[in-house]
Amino acid sequence: MKLIILDRDGTLNRNRDDYVASPEEWEPLPGALEAVARLNQGGWRVVLATNQSGLGRGMFDMASLNAIHAKMHRLLAAAGARVEAVFFCPHAPEDHCSCRKPAPGLFHQIGERFNLPLTAMPAAGNALRHVQAAAAAGCPTHLLLTGKSEHLRGRVGQAADADLATLLPELPPGTLLHDDLSAFVDWLLAQEALAPEPTPTAAG
């Protein structure tokens, strides 16, 4: 099984300054749902790991979150795409939980649920805390220059590694940058196409 972990807000859908608190406020980013479809067609199963502290802050309730995700799944299906599961942290920062990113708890939950090593699960998202949590769990990390990181687009495209360390000092080492989810999927599928075929073993 090939599994990939994505962030939600700013990666699949437009980020907001406050919270996505209703289905009407959940708007997919251009090309994002189609990118998930291409992942699925390439044999990848997709799960989401998302902080939803609006629950803990009383900004919306579980019925609203379920309605948001129902809309998300409908739009994904219309694009020929599927997300297997949504893992979310409902806590506010003052709860000091182990699942609110940048803590790695959500990623450990995903590894346990699917019984796969986290080192084999690429993680991509637009928020620095998403890649920090993924790196802490052992996932290969990818930062998307959308949502919370959109302001970096153009500033880091041609930057050398030393310049990146200055611009993004908290970026986990080894994290790769991509313009958006579609660009990341292009890169991932191209890497797979370049991978050598396994050598068949002779029957004993």
C-alpha positions in Angstrom: 0.0 0.0 0.0 1.2 3.5 -0.9 -0.1 6.2 1.5 0.3 9.9 1.5 -0.6 12.4 4.2 -1.9 15.9 3.2 -2.9 19.0 5.2 -6.4 20.3 4.5 -6.7 24.1 4.8 -4.5 25.9 2.3 -3.6 22.6 0.6 -6.9 21.2 -0.7 -9.1 24.2 0.0 -8.6 28.0 0.4 -7.2 29.1 3.7 -9.1 31.6 5.8 -7.8 34.1 8.4 -10.2 32.7 10.9 -11.7 29.2 10.4 -13.5 27.2 7.8 -16.6 26.9 9.9 -19.3 25.8 7.4 -19.7 23.9 4.1 -20.2 27.2 2.3 -16.8 28.4 3.4 -15.0 25.2 2.1 -13.7 26.1 -1.4 -11.3 23.9 -3.2 -8.1 25.3 -4.5 -7.8 25.3 -8.4 -6.5 21.9 -9.5 -6.2 20.4 -6.0 -9.0 17.9 -6.3 -7.7 16.8 -9.7 -4.3 16.4 -8.1 -5.7 14.0 -5.6 -7.4 12.1 -8.4 -4.0 11.7 -10.1 -2.5 10.4 -6.9 -5.3 7.8 -6.7 -4.8 6.8 -10.3 -1.1 6.3 -9.5 -2.0 3.9 -6.8 -1.7 6.3 -3.8 -4.2 6.3 -1.0 -4.6 9.7 0.6 -5.4 10.7 4.2 -5.6 14.1 5.8 -4.1 15.3 9.0 -5.6 18.7 10.1 -5.7 20.9 13.2 -9.3 21.9 13.9 -9.0 24.0 17.0 -12.2 25.8 16.1 -13.9 22.9 17.7 -12.1 23.4 21.0 -12.6 27.2 20.8 -16.4 26.7 20.2 -16.3 28.3 16.8 -18.1 25.4 15.2 -19.4 22.0 16.3 -18.9 18.4 15.1 -22.1 18.5 13.0 -20.6 21.5 11.1 -17.2 19.7 10.7 -19.0 16.6 9.4 -21.0 18.7 6.9 -17.8 20.3 5.7 -16.2 17.0 5.1 -19.3 15.6 3.4 -19.1 18.5 0.9 -15.3 17.8 0.5 -15.9 14.1 -0.2 -18.7 14.9 -2.7 -16.5 17.3 -4.7 -13.6 14.9 -4.6 -15.8 12.1 -5.9 -17.0 14.4 -8.7 -13.3 14.9 -9.7 -12.7 11.2 -9.6 -10.8 11.4 -6.4 -11.0 9.9 -2.9 -9.6 10.7 0.5 -9.5 7.6 2.7 -9.8 9.2 6.1 -9.5 12.6 7.9 -7.5 12.6 11.1 -8.1 15.8 13.1 -7.1 17.5 16.3 -10.1 19.2 18.0 -8.1 20.8 20.8 -7.2 24.4 21.5 -3.5 25.3 22.0 -4.0 25.7 25.8 -5.1 22.0 26.0 -1.5 21.0 25.5 -2.4 17.8 23.7 -0.1 15.5 21.7 -2.1 15.6 18.5 -2.1 19.3 17.6 0.5 19.9 15.0 3.5 20.6 15.2 3.2 17.7 17.7 3.3 14.4 15.7 0.4 12.6 17.4 -1.9 12.6 14.3 0.8 11.1 12.2 1.4 8.3 14.8 -2.4 7.6 14.8 -2.2 7.3 11.0 0.7 4.9 11.1 -1.1 2.7 13.7 -4.4 2.8 11.8 -2.9 1.7 8.5 -0.1 -0.4 10.0 2.6 1.2 7.8 6.0 2.7 8.6 5.8 6.5 8.7 9.1 6.6 6.9 7.3 5.3 3.8 4.5 8.0 4.0 5.3 11.3 2.2 3.6 14.3 3.9 2.8 17.5 2.1 1.2 20.7 3.4 1.3 24.4 3.2 1.8 25.1 6.9 5.2 24.9 8.6 3.7 23.1 11.5 2.4 20.3 9.2 5.9 19.5 7.9 7.4 19.9 11.4 4.9 17.3 12.8 5.5 15.0 9.8 9.3 15.3 10.2 9.0 14.5 14.0 7.1 11.4 13.1 9.7 10.3 10.5 7.8 11.1 7.2 9.5 12.5 4.1 8.4 16.2 4.1 7.2 18.6 1.4 6.1 22.2 1.8 3.6 23.6 -0.6 3.8 27.3 -1.4 0.1 27.9 -1.0 -2.1 29.0 1.9 0.1 29.9 4.8 3.3 29.7 2.7 2.0 31.5 -0.4 3.9 34.6 0.5 7.2 32.7 0.0 6.5 31.9 -3.7 9.0 33.6 -5.8 11.3 34.3 -2.9 12.5 30.7 -2.5 12.2 29.4 -6.0 15.8 30.1 -6.9 17.2 30.2 -3.4 20.2 28.2 -2.5 20.1 25.9 0.5 21.9 28.4 2.7 19.3 31.1 1.7 16.5 28.7 2.4 17.8 28.1 5.9 17.8 31.9 6.4 14.3 32.4 5.0 12.8 29.3 6.7 15.0 28.5 9.8 12.4 26.2 11.3 11.9 24.1 8.1 12.9 20.5 8.8 16.1 19.5 6.9 15.5 17.7 3.7 12.0 19.2 3.1 11.3 19.8 -0.6 9.3 22.8 -1.8 6.6 22.8 -4.5 4.4 25.6 -5.9 1.2 23.7 -5.0 -0.4 20.3 -4.6 -0.5 19.7 -8.4 3.2 20.5 -8.7 4.0 18.1 -5.9 2.0 15.4 -7.5 3.8 16.0 -10.8 7.1 15.6 -9.0 6.1 12.5 -7.1 4.7 10.7 -10.1 7.8 11.6 -12.2 10.0 10.2 -9.4 8.1 7.0 -9.5 8.4 6.8 -13.3 12.2 7.2 -13.0 12.5 4.5 -10.3 14.2 1.3 -11.6 12.1 -1.8 -12.0 12.8 -4.4 -9.3 15.1 -7.1 -10.5 13.2 -10.5 -10.7 14.6 -13.3 -8.7 15.2 -16.7 -10.2 13.0 -19.5 -8.8 15.0 -21.8 -6.6 
